[in-house]
Amino acid sequence: MRSQALPVLAAVALGLPACRAPAPGAPAGPRLEVRLDPALGLAGFSGRVLVYLSRLEPEPRTLNNPARLEPVLGLDVRDVPAGAAMVLGGPDTLAWPTSLADLEGGAWWVQAVLDADPDAPFPGTAPGNPCSASARVELGGGRATRLELVCDRRVPATYPEETRWVRRVELRSPRLSRFRGEDVVLRALVHLPAGWYDEPEREWPLFLFVSGFGATLEGFRSVDWPAPPLSGEPYVAVYPDPSCPWGHSGFLDSDVNGPWGSALVEELLPALEREFRLVPAREARFLAGHSSGAWAALALMAHHPETFGAVWASSPDPVDFRDFMGVDLYAEGANLLFDAAGRPRPFCRLGSWDVNYTVEHAAREAVLRGGVLAFFEALLGARAPDGSPQRLFDRASGAVDPAAVAAWRRNDLSLALRTRWDELGPWLDGRLLLTVGDKDNFLLAGSLELLRRELAALGADVDVRMLSGDHFSRLGGPHAEDPTGRLVGRFRAWRDLRDEAREGL
């Protein structure tokens, strides 16, 4: 795939289209015909036709992994009647990493999806989108392949199953609905602890875990047994759905996404407390998250310190914009795509190997109408006049827009914590545990190290740990028991004091 990436890197750098039209007189190249089956009951389709390709994934539409970028084709169509062909492979086709004609030859899994739901962040797995079966075909290498893909089914809705111990919660959000001008539903998966049914008068502490980029309620799993206790303490475990049209809400009050943080704290949390008998106290609410979810959990703690008692954030997205995946966004001439020598900046690394580059993500997102980079812009930046996120950087040159950075400053968590520590310190001291691998695949260790230095200089009691490992090092081994034990210990000490006070009345 490296050899395929070079032409598109050059094209993006020069501002050229990623696909080339066939030279005059050249033989007809490969083409994919996508049709909407009239049996689905739709008269026609307007929007973007997507065709996903993969060497290894038999259902390529389901692959959503920023560490593994696979080819994708797109075509914008309007009012195409059901049964008519929508042809990809010509000069109007969007493509990454290269045109269909220049695709590396070999056996590919190929699958079509009609992007019919503009509010779904990941078209390939958006419930209800028309899609085709996956086909294994020989493509590329100069073959003049003709392939028909019929969208004769819909992407299934795979909601987690409700059981005795697992509940789905769906709650219309007045705040988000007003912002969007249509109904918006907050959703969550709730795992109940052993004893929840046997002790109907008991109140339970809350463990709120925010999942990372790519998570949706449809992707959550449920199991028919009680939630395991944390360090011996039973909790009601809640996994809120962070997905929104731009990928991940971050549970932040955002100019583009809307007031997701306020909605969680002021709407979803009270509803959970009523339905699941949660202890209505700050010390009984434990926040955690990983990756984008870790950033969200830390932001919730910083913006709502009176609501949550402690947080464990592992491998958070950039918390200090002086090191945004290796780029100082505040520096003059900052460039997100290329370094000072003109080399493409890595997006994902495995040891010393650059797995892929930010410029590749930018080009691929243009085909998919979004991804990780657009998610950051929607979460952290200003809203453009058309409602879309203001772009942080020029997609061709990589130049960072200082005006966009000015809007991002208010969401620089390191900047907020260090400039407001006199105010926030009494709420947050001793309550923040942050971990990251020293070889984080997405270059996140440097940002957290900057935060550690700043807060250490202030004398803050903040536990920042650099683990030996990569982005996922927090998931196993000895790392989990210690932080959860410390946070649970804080809750137990508070509960003992509360109980003693009650007994003294």
C-alpha positions, -999 to 999 in steps of 0.1 A, spaced: 0 0 0 30 23 4 36 23 -33 -1 31 -39 1 60 -14 29 79 -32 8 92 -62 -19 105 -39 6 121 -15 20 140 -44 -15 149 -57 -27 162 -24 5 182 -19 1 199 -52 -37 204 -49 -44 180 -77 -73 155 -79 -64 121 -65 -78 103 -96 -67 107 -132 -90 105 -162 -79 80 -189 -57 95 -216 -75 103 -249 -77 71 -270 -68 49 -241 -88 16 -238 -117 16 -214 -106 10 -179 -123 -10 -151 -157 0 -139 -180 -9 -111 -217 -6 -116 -238 -1 -85 -275 -5 -86 -303 0 -61 -326 -30 -60 -362 -18 -66 -373 -45 -41 -360 -24 -13 -390 -1 -19 -370 31 -27 -378 50 -59 -342 61 -63 -311 76 -47 -294 109 -43 -261 112 -24 -228 95 -23 -222 60 -36 -193 43 -17 -174 12 -26 -151 -3 0 -122 -26 -9 -101 -48 13 -75 -75 9 -83 -92 41 -117 -81 55 -146 -102 39 -171 -74 48 -150 -43 40 -178 -18 48 -173 -27 85 -137 -18 87 -131 14 107 -96 14 120 -73 45 118 -43 22 120 -54 3 89 -65 23 59 -81 4 30 -91 17 -5 -124 34 -10 -142 48 -40 -170 74 -40 -194 90 -65 -220 117 -60 -252 111 -78 -286 128 -80 -321 114 -86 -309 80 -100 -339 57 -102 -338 23 -86 -324 -3 -110 -303 22 -130 -265 19 -130 -243 43 -110 -209 38 -126 -176 42 -107 -142 43 -124 -145 74 -146 -131 109 -141 -159 119 -116 -151 91 -92 -134 100 -59 -108 75 -49 -82 67 -23 -54 58 -24 -55 58 -62 -79 55 -91 -95 21 -99 -75 20 -131 -42 23 -111 -52 0 -83 -27 -27 -74 -37 -60 -90 -49 -90 -71 -79 -104 -52 -100 -79 -34 -132 -80 -13 -155 -53 -27 -188 -40 -12 -211 -11 -21 -230 12 3 -254 40 -4 -247 68 20 -283 76 27 -281 89 63 -261 121 66 -264 120 104 -246 87 106 -208 91 112 -198 58 96 -218 51 64 -205 15 61 -221 5 94 -250 30 96 -282 10 102 -306 13 72 -281 23 46 -287 2 14 -257 -21 7 -246 -50 -14 -232 -83 -6 -195 -86 -5 -178 -100 -36 -143 -115 -39 -129 -104 -73 -97 -99 -92 -92 -61 -97 -64 -37 -106 -31 -44 -123 -45 -30 -156 -75 -54 -158 -105 -40 -176 -128 -55 -150 -165 -50 -151 -184 -57 -119 -220 -52 -109 -229 -46 -72 -266 -47 -64 -277 -29 -31 -304 -54 -23 -302 -53 15 -298 -28 43 -271 -24 69 -286 -42 99 -292 -26 132 -272 -46 157 -283 -31 190 -269 -48 221 -293 -73 236 -312 -64 268 -309 -90 295 -316 -93 332 -283 -76 338 -280 -53 308 -303 -24 300 -305 0 271 -314 35 279 -327 60 253 -337 95 263 -347 124 242 -324 154 249 -342 187 249 -309 206 247 -295 187 218 -329 186 200 -332 224 203 -297 228 189 -303 205 160 -339 215 153 -349 178 154 -352 151 180 -318 139 193 -317 108 216 -291 102 243 -283 65 245 -264 43 269 -258 7 278 -261 -1 316 -247 -31 333 -262 -39 367 -242 -53 396 -249 -85 415 -273 -77 443 -292 -50 424 -324 -70 424 -319 -85 459 -313 -51 476 -341 -28 463 -334 -1 489 -296 1 483 -280 29 463 -251 22 440 -220 42 429 -216 49 392 -188 39 369 -192 59 337 -169 47 309 -166 67 277 -155 46 247 -132 59 220 -136 71 184 -156 47 163 -178 36 192 -216 35 187 -244 18 207 -248 -6 178 -212 -18 184 -215 -23 221 -217 -58 234 -240 -71 262 -235 -102 284 -260 -120 306 -242 -117 339 -237 -89 364 -211 -62 359 -179 -73 377 -169 -51 407 -140 -27 405 -114 -36 431 -141 -54 450 -166 -26 450 -199 -32 430 -209 -4 407 -236 3 382 -215 5 350 -228 29 323 -214 31 287 -229 62 270 -230 62 232 -206 90 222 -214 89 185 -227 119 166 -228 130 129 -191 140 130 -179 108 147 -176 113 185 -193 140 206 -165 140 233 -194 149 256 -183 185 252 -204 215 246 -193 221 211 -201 248 185 -206 222 158 -219 192 177 -240 209 203 -242 208 241 -233 171 246 -216 177 279 -245 196 294 -269 170 281 -250 142 297 -247 159 331 -281 176 333 -303 152 314 -289 117 312 -273 115 346 -304 124 366 -324 99 346 -299 72 354 -299 81 390 -337 78 392 -340 45 372 -310 26 386 -308 39 422 -275 56 419 -259 75 449 -267 111 441 -233 124 452 -201 135 435 -179 111 454 -199 82 441 -194 90 404 -162 76 388 -153 86 353 -130 66 329 -123 64 293 -97 54 267 -83 73 237 -110 98 225 -131 86 254 -102 94 278 -101 130 264 -139 132 269 -137 119 305 -110 143 314 -129 172 298 -161 162 317 -140 162 349 -125 196 342 -158 213 331 -180 196 357 -157 191 388 -187 195 411 -204 165 395 -177 138 393 -154 125 420 -124 111 401 -113 102 366 -89 77 351 -80 87 315 -58 63 295 -41 73 263 -62 105 258 -63 124 226 -40 155 226 -45 174 259 -20 201 250 -21 217 216 16 224 217 20 188 208 -10 178 187 3 145 174 37 160 171 27 195 158 27 227 178 -5 243 166 5 276 182 38 279 163 41 302 134 39 283 101 25 252 118 18 224 93 -3 193 101 6 173 70 43 179 63 74 186 85 99 213 78 117 191 53 85 184 34 82 148 46 47 136 54 39 135 91 31 101 106 -4 95 119 1 60 132 34 43 142 43 8 152 77 12 169 99 30 144 76 21 114 53 48 101 21 28 95 3 56 78 4 94 74 -19 123 82 -20 133 46 -34 99 37 -62 103 63 -70 137 49 -73 124 13 -93 93 24 -117 114 45 -125 135 14 -140 103 -1 -158 92 31 -171 127 40 -154 125 74 -131 107 98 -107 114 126 -95 148 113 -130 161 107 -140 147 142 -113 169 158 -124 200 139 -161 194 149 -152 187 185 -127 215 192 -132 242 167 -157 268 155 -187 264 133 -186 275 97 -215 294 82 -230 263 66 -229 244 100 -198 223 91 -166 225 112 -142 253 104 -112 237 89 -80 237 110 -57 232 81 -55 234 43 -61 200 29 -35 204 1 -6 223 18 -12 212 54 -9 249 66 -26 254 99 -50 284 100 -42 306 130 -78 318 131 -90 283 136 -64 277 163 -77 307 181 -111 290 184 -95 257 195 -77 274 224 -107 272 248 -106 234 244 -69 230 251 -73 211 284 -37 217 295 -41 254 290 -74 254 309 -61 235 338 -29 254 343 -45 289 339 -74 280 361 -57 258 387 -63 283 415 -101 278 409 -100 241 398 -73 228 421 -95 225 452 -119 204 431 -94 183 412 -64 178 434 -57 142 439 -86 131 416 -69 129 382 -51 98 370 -37 99 335 -18 71 318 -2 67 283 23 43 267 57 58 259 54 43 224 18 54 218 9 46 182 -8 79 176 19 101 191 0 111 222 27 106 249 43 140 243 11 160 248 5 143 281 41 149 292 36 186 286 5 186 309 24 167 336 52 192 336 28 222 338 8 208 366 39 196 385 53 232 383 21 243 400 24 217 428 -7 200 417 -15 165 430 -21 149 396 -9 113 389 4 111 353 20 78 344 41 70 314 37 32 309 61 11 289 40 2 258 17 15 231 -17 30 228 -35 0 242 -12 -7 271 -39 1 297 -61 -28 287 -42 -56 305 -16 -66 330 -11 -49 363 -21 -14 352 -58 -16 359 -60 -28 395 -39 0 410 -58 30 396 -93 16 401 -82 6 436 -72 41 445 -103 56 431 -126 30 448 -107 37 481 -116 74 479 -152 65 475 -152 40 504 -136 66 527 -163 91 518 -190 65 523 -177 56 558 -177 92 568 -212 97 554 -225 66 573 -209 77 605 -225 111 602 -259 95 596 -255 73 626 -247 103 648 -280 120 639 
